[in-house]
Amino acid sequence: MDEQVPGRRARLRAQTTAEIKNIALKLMTDGGADAISLRAIAREMGMSGSAIYSYFETRDALITTLINDVYTSLVDQVEAAGDACRPDDAADRILAWGQAVREWALANPQGFRLIYGDPVTGYQAPESGPAPEAAKRACLGLTGLVAAAWPHARSLQTGGDHQWSDFAPTLVATVRNAFPDLPPAALALALRVWGRMHGLIALEIYGHLGPQTHEPAKLYRAEMIDLLRSLGLEQPK
């Protein structure tokens, strides 16, 4: 009997925590990230203002948790898409990664904005960032895609005499530890690939692309195919 009580309490706490996060995401959907308020969540849940602070001590703690949750969800989806391809098919894996990012963003537009949009007013992230593990997985996953394409892409790169000093020391340390043979130019290419994957998605999520085209999916795929060509890779069949 004694063993069941902690288990029941833990389940109730987990359920309440999940409800708090769900309401926070609803508030964000209705009014943007700045609408997230612990007191507003407490009112909607019928909790006292003090009770909710036993789950999240501050609004910043809640926002950090939300960012970590949504970022981890994104990375899980893109990794699964890449892993579903043949390990030696760099082109297919890049295309799958890009398509997975877009699909996730369309299904989670507020999550995309929370990760990549404007900063939340007043929010102070932890020194290591709100989602350091998810960010590292995304960084190494994308760099891994470029590393696989690098033998084809190397000779096609023009402009920019890139040095390791061009980049943040923590990023350099992470990449060089995982991919010791990659040159600085490959890291620069990884950042550019990231930009091309996210550019049209951001325009679509923020409503700038819709008035211009009825086929955003076709436009995005064309961009990804052009990206593959720029890397010296063949279009997946």
C-alpha positions, 0 to 999 in steps of 0.5 A: 500500500505504501508503494502505491501512494507515491506512484499515484502522487507521481501520476497525478503530478505528471498529469497536472504538469501536462495540463499546465503545458497544454494550456500554456500552448493554447494561450500561445496559440491564441495570443502568442508566446507573450500571452503565457502567464502562470496566473492565467493558467492557474485560473483556467485550471481552478488552481490557486496562484501559489499552487501552480508555483509548486510545478513551475517556480517561474514563467521562465521555467515553464517556457524553457520546458515548452521550448525543450519539449517542442524542440525535442519533438522536432528533432525526433521527427526529423531523425526518424525521417532520416533513419528511414532512408538508406544510410548511404543515400545522402540525397534521400536523407537530406530531402527526407530531413527537409520535408520532415521539418516542413511537415512538423512546422505545419503541424506545430506552427506555434512550436516553430515560432517558439523555437525560431521566431521572435524572442519571448518578451522578458524571457531569460533562457538558462545559460546553456540554452533552453534545449541544449540536448535537442539543439546538439542533436539537430546540429550534429544531425544536419552536419552529418548530412553535409558530411555525407555529401561533402565528397560531392559538394567540396569542389562546388563550393565557391566564395568564403575563405572560412576559418574555424574562428568564424564560428562560435567556439562551442559550435566548433568544439561540438562539430570537430569532436563528432566530425574531426575530418571536416574543414571549416567550409563544411560547417559553413555549408551546413549552416547554409543548408539549414538556412535553405531548409528553413527559409521558405518554411518560415515564410509559410508559417508567418503567412507571407508565402500563402498569398504568393502561391497556391502550391507551397509544398511544390515550391519547397520541394523544388528548393530542396531538389535545387539544394541537392543539385548544388551539393552535387547529389542526384535527385532521389527517384 
